[in-house]
Each structure stands twice: as structure tokens, then as C-alpha cells.
Amino acid sequence: MRENRVKRMWEAGQVALGGWLTVPSSFSAELMAHAGFDWLCVDMQHGVIDYQVAVTMLQAISTTETVPIVRVPWNEPGTIMKALDAGAHGVIVPIVNTVAEAEAAAWACRYPPRGIRSHGPIRAALYGGRDYIARADEEVLCIVQVETKESVENLDEILAVPGVDAAYIGPADLSLSLGLPPASDHDEPVFVESVQRVLDACKRHGVAPGAHAGNVVTARKRLEQGFLIVEMCDDAGSLARSAAADLKAVRGAGKDETRISV
């Protein structure tokens, strides 16, 4: 089976840098994959991406060594299984607050007797390889999102669940849960402490710590703190920033230059 390069990086203590896909386009996914990210996440929770388009985006990512991950809309077994069957090498499961919810997510990612995943790797076996069933439990990633005050308080129980590979901070929802405006980062002690608690709990349980940074500055900060899976940008934001910067550069240059007649 195709090995999960991100998992090997974590095991070696190396950082896996990723990008976020919200634009429903196989071509934009292919462009992002060829940029050289270690992993890319197709966002089916808050992006405008449905299942059929997500499949084509996973196919596009497969033209590179970038590891394809899907954030599913919710902690629902059928949705998780379909994302994995489509060829995702891991899923990010939103708003996992309790040990029961962590168990549900992990079980949906594993075949019996370790879980309840149903057999049917329609595209996954094409991407992963002919021995997919024998090795999928070891290679597929179950990443639970820590994005509420409740989830932070229940970290030790959540991360002790067999089959949970990583904890991934969703900073905007975590901010709201802590009574703060949504943002990628805060200086308020309650937020800083929560981030550190996630990092410390992951170390205790041998689980990879992850964080959604949303920008270069916060991404660098998370790397310095010791997070091993860090998102640094998204497709829509990168496109908007690049287009705005180019437009500003041309308009600005036009104002300063002497007009030439042709």
C-alpha cells in the first residue's frame, strides 16, 4: 500500500506543512498540490465542495506526492467512510468533544475488529494499492478537531482512544467557545493556555499535535511551539491575496509612470 508520508514524518518528529482547499475545482487542487505541500485538505465542512467534486480533487492531488486529506462535514460514520473510500489518506473530524465522539470517529476509520468501517474501497484501493485492506488501518489517519472548551477539558480521555492519530486545533471555533472573537490566534491567557494544553496532552499520549494557522505568521509560531501538522494557507485566500497584490502593483506603477503614446 502507498505509505502515508505525513505519518512517517510525524513518527520522525518532522513537521508536515499543509494547505486548505475550499474552491470546488480539480485544477486548483492540482495547482496547490504541485506547489509542494506535504498534505492538502479538501474541506467539505465549510468549503463549497460536494462529494463528487471532492473525488475529482483527490484524483488531482494524486498526481503528486502530496497526501490527500478530507475534512468531513460532521462526525458521521457514513460520511467518514465515503471520504476514505474516495481515496482520502486521512480525515479531519470536526468538533470532537468527548471520548464517545472520539471513539465514533476512530471506529469509522478502521476495519473490523478494530472498528466498524465497511468494506468498499472503490477508489482508495486504486490510490493506495492492491493490499489496501491489509494495511489501511495503519496508514489512514484519524485526526480529531479540538475546537471547544469542552474538548480541551476532555483531552486526556479523547487522546487515549485507540486509533486517534492527531489532534487538530480549530482556532476560530475554539476562540468562540472561550468567549473571544474568531481568529487564528490570540494573546489572551485563556487561549494561550488552551493551545499549550493541547500540545502537552498530545506529547503525553503520543499523538501528533496539529493546528490550523491560516497565515504565515501564526504558522511559524505553531512550528516554534512544536506542532507537527500545520496548515499555513488556503486556496481561496491565496488567490485573493495574489490578485489584489498584482492589481495594486500595476495600478500603483501606472500612477507613477509617464504615459507613452503608441
C-alpha positions as CSV (number, residue, x, y, z in Angstrom):
1,M,0.0,0.0,0.0
2,R,1.1,3.6,-0.6
3,E,2.6,4.7,2.6
4,N,1.2,7.8,4.4
5,R,4.2,10.1,4.1
6,V,2.7,12.5,6.7
7,K,2.5,9.8,9.3
8,R,6.1,8.8,8.6
9,M,7.1,12.5,9.1
10,W,5.3,12.7,12.4
11,E,7.0,9.5,13.6
12,A,10.3,11.0,12.7
13,G,9.5,14.2,14.6
14,Q,9.3,16.2,11.4
15,V,6.8,18.9,10.6
16,A,4.2,18.4,7.9
17,L,3.1,21.6,6.3
18,G,-0.3,21.7,4.6
19,G,-2.8,23.8,2.7
20,W,-6.5,24.1,2.7
21,L,-8.9,23.6,-0.3
22,T,-12.2,25.3,-0.3
23,V,-12.6,26.0,-4.0
24,P,-14.5,23.2,-5.8
25,S,-12.0,22.7,-8.6
26,S,-9.8,19.8,-9.5
27,F,-7.5,22.2,-11.3
28,S,-7.0,24.5,-8.4
29,A,-6.4,21.4,-6.2
30,E,-3.8,20.2,-8.7
31,L,-2.1,23.6,-8.7
32,M,-1.9,23.6,-4.9
33,A,-0.6,20.0,-4.9
34,H,2.2,20.8,-7.3
35,A,3.3,23.7,-5.0
36,G,4.9,21.1,-2.8
37,F,2.7,20.9,0.3
38,D,3.2,17.8,2.5
39,W,-0.6,17.5,2.7
40,L,-3.7,19.2,1.4
41,C,-7.2,19.1,3.0
42,V,-10.3,19.1,0.9
43,D,-12.8,21.0,3.2
44,M,-16.3,19.5,2.9
45,Q,-17.4,21.2,6.1
46,H,-17.1,24.9,5.4
47,G,-15.8,24.9,1.8
48,V,-18.3,24.9,-1.1
49,I,-17.3,21.4,-2.2
50,D,-19.7,18.4,-2.6
51,Y,-18.7,14.8,-2.7
52,Q,-18.4,14.3,-6.5
53,V,-16.2,17.3,-6.9
54,A,-14.2,16.2,-3.8
55,V,-13.4,12.9,-5.6
56,T,-12.0,14.8,-8.6
57,M,-9.9,16.9,-6.3
58,L,-8.5,13.9,-4.6
59,Q,-7.6,12.5,-8.1
60,A,-5.8,15.7,-8.9
61,I,-3.8,15.7,-5.7
62,S,-2.8,12.1,-6.5
63,T,-0.7,13.4,-9.4
64,T,1.8,14.4,-6.8
65,E,3.4,13.1,-3.6
66,T,1.1,15.4,-1.5
67,V,-1.0,13.4,1.0
68,P,-4.8,13.9,0.4
69,I,-6.9,14.6,3.5
70,V,-10.6,15.4,3.7
71,R,-12.3,17.4,6.5
72,V,-15.7,15.7,6.7
73,P,-18.9,17.8,7.4
74,W,-19.6,16.1,10.7
75,N,-18.7,13.1,12.9
76,E,-20.9,10.7,11.0
77,P,-19.7,7.2,10.1
78,G,-21.1,7.0,6.6
79,T,-19.6,10.3,5.6
80,I,-16.2,9.4,7.0
81,M,-16.2,6.0,5.2
82,K,-17.2,7.6,1.9
83,A,-14.3,10.1,2.1
84,L,-11.8,7.3,2.8
85,D,-13.3,5.1,0.1
86,A,-12.8,8.0,-2.3
87,G,-9.1,7.9,-1.6
88,A,-8.5,10.3,1.3
89,H,-5.5,9.1,3.2
90,G,-6.9,10.6,6.3
91,V,-9.9,12.6,7.6
92,I,-10.2,15.6,9.9
93,V,-13.3,15.2,12.0
94,P,-14.8,18.5,13.4
95,I,-15.9,19.3,17.0
96,V,-14.9,16.1,18.8
97,N,-15.8,17.0,22.4
98,T,-16.0,13.7,24.3
99,V,-14.4,10.2,24.5
100,A,-17.6,8.8,22.9
101,E,-17.3,11.1,19.9
102,A,-13.6,10.3,19.6
103,E,-14.4,6.6,19.6
104,A,-17.0,7.1,16.9
105,A,-14.5,8.9,14.7
106,A,-11.8,6.3,15.2
107,W,-14.0,3.3,14.7
108,A,-15.3,4.7,11.4
109,C,-11.8,4.9,10.1
110,R,-10.8,1.3,11.0
111,Y,-12.0,-2.1,9.6
112,P,-13.2,-4.8,12.0
113,P,-12.2,-5.9,14.5
114,R,-10.7,-2.5,15.3
115,G,-13.6,-0.5,14.1
116,I,-16.8,-0.5,12.0
117,R,-15.6,0.7,8.6
118,S,-17.5,-1.2,5.9
119,H,-15.6,-2.8,3.0
120,G,-15.8,-0.9,-0.2
121,P,-12.6,1.0,-1.0
122,I,-13.8,1.8,-4.5
123,R,-11.1,4.4,-5.4
124,A,-9.0,4.0,-2.2
125,A,-7.6,0.7,-3.5
126,L,-6.6,2.4,-6.8
127,Y,-4.8,5.2,-4.9
128,G,-3.5,3.1,-2.0
129,G,-2.6,-0.1,-3.7
130,R,-3.9,-3.7,-4.0
131,D,-3.0,-4.5,-0.4
132,Y,-5.1,-1.6,0.8
133,I,-7.4,-3.7,3.1
134,A,-4.5,-5.3,4.9
135,R,-2.7,-2.1,5.7
136,A,-5.3,0.7,5.7
137,D,-5.8,0.7,9.4
138,E,-2.1,1.5,9.9
139,E,-1.8,4.1,7.2
140,V,-5.1,6.0,7.2
141,L,-5.2,9.0,9.6
142,C,-8.0,9.8,12.1
143,I,-7.5,13.4,13.1
144,V,-9.9,14.8,15.6
145,Q,-10.5,18.6,15.9
146,V,-10.1,20.2,19.2
147,E,-12.1,23.4,18.9
148,T,-14.2,23.9,22.1
149,K,-13.6,24.5,25.8
150,E,-15.2,21.1,26.4
151,S,-12.8,19.3,24.1
152,V,-9.8,20.9,25.8
153,E,-11.1,19.8,29.2
154,N,-11.6,16.2,27.9
155,L,-8.2,16.0,26.1
156,D,-6.7,13.1,28.0
157,E,-9.8,10.9,27.6
158,I,-10.1,11.8,23.9
159,L,-6.4,11.3,23.0
160,A,-6.3,8.0,24.8
161,V,-8.8,6.5,22.4
162,P,-7.1,3.8,20.2
163,G,-7.0,4.9,16.6
164,V,-6.8,8.6,17.2
165,D,-3.7,9.7,15.4
166,A,-3.7,13.5,15.8
167,A,-5.4,16.4,17.5
168,Y,-6.0,19.5,15.3
169,I,-6.8,22.8,16.8
170,G,-9.6,24.8,15.1
171,P,-8.7,28.3,16.4
172,A,-11.9,30.2,15.3
173,D,-14.3,27.8,17.0
174,L,-12.1,27.5,20.0
175,S,-12.0,31.3,20.2
176,L,-15.8,31.5,20.2
177,S,-16.1,28.7,22.8
178,L,-13.7,30.7,25.1
179,G,-15.7,33.9,24.7
180,L,-13.3,35.5,22.2
181,P,-13.9,36.7,18.6
182,P,-12.9,34.2,16.0
183,A,-9.3,34.5,15.0
184,S,-6.3,32.3,14.1
185,D,-4.5,33.4,17.3
186,H,-5.0,35.4,20.5
187,D,-2.8,36.8,23.2
188,E,-5.4,36.3,25.9
189,P,-4.2,33.9,28.6
190,V,-7.2,31.6,28.3
191,F,-6.5,30.9,24.6
192,V,-2.7,30.6,25.1
193,E,-3.2,28.1,27.9
194,S,-5.7,26.1,25.8
195,V,-3.2,25.8,22.9
196,Q,-0.5,24.7,25.3
197,R,-2.8,22.1,26.9
198,V,-3.4,20.6,23.5
199,L,0.4,20.4,22.8
200,D,1.2,18.9,26.2
201,A,-1.6,16.3,26.0
202,C,-0.5,15.2,22.6
203,K,3.0,14.6,23.9
204,R,1.7,12.6,26.8
205,H,-0.4,10.3,24.6
206,G,2.0,10.0,21.6
207,V,-0.5,11.8,19.4
208,A,0.6,14.3,16.7
209,P,-0.3,17.9,17.6
210,G,-1.8,19.9,14.8
211,A,-3.1,23.4,14.3
212,H,-4.9,25.5,11.7
213,A,-2.8,28.6,11.4
214,G,-4.4,30.5,8.5
215,N,-1.4,32.7,7.8
216,V,2.4,32.6,7.7
217,V,2.9,34.4,11.0
218,T,0.8,32.1,13.0
219,A,2.2,29.1,11.2
220,R,5.7,30.0,12.1
221,K,4.6,30.4,15.7
222,R,3.0,27.0,15.8
223,L,6.1,25.4,14.3
224,E,8.2,27.1,17.1
225,Q,5.8,25.7,19.7
226,G,6.3,22.2,18.5
227,F,3.2,21.4,16.4
228,L,3.8,18.7,13.8
229,I,0.9,19.3,11.4
230,V,0.3,22.9,10.5
231,E,-1.9,24.5,7.9
232,M,-0.5,27.7,6.6
233,C,-2.7,28.9,3.8
234,D,-5.8,28.2,1.7
235,D,-6.6,28.2,-2.0
236,A,-9.2,31.0,-1.9
237,G,-7.2,33.3,0.3
238,S,-4.0,32.8,-1.6
239,L,-5.8,33.6,-4.9
240,A,-7.4,36.7,-3.5
241,R,-4.2,38.0,-1.9
242,S,-2.1,37.4,-5.0
243,A,-4.7,39.0,-7.3
244,A,-5.1,42.0,-5.0
245,A,-1.3,42.4,-4.8
246,D,-0.8,42.2,-8.5
247,L,-3.6,44.7,-9.1
248,K,-2.2,47.1,-6.6
249,A,1.3,46.8,-8.1
250,V,0.0,47.6,-11.6
251,R,-2.3,50.4,-10.6
252,G,0.4,51.9,-8.4
253,A,3.0,51.7,-11.1
254,G,0.7,53.3,-13.6
255,K,0.3,56.4,-11.4
256,D,4.0,56.9,-11.2
257,E,5.0,56.3,-14.8
258,T,4.8,58.8,-17.7
259,R,2.1,57.8,-20.2
260,I,3.6,56.7,-23.5
261,S,1.7,57.2,-26.8
262,V,1.7,54.3,-29.2
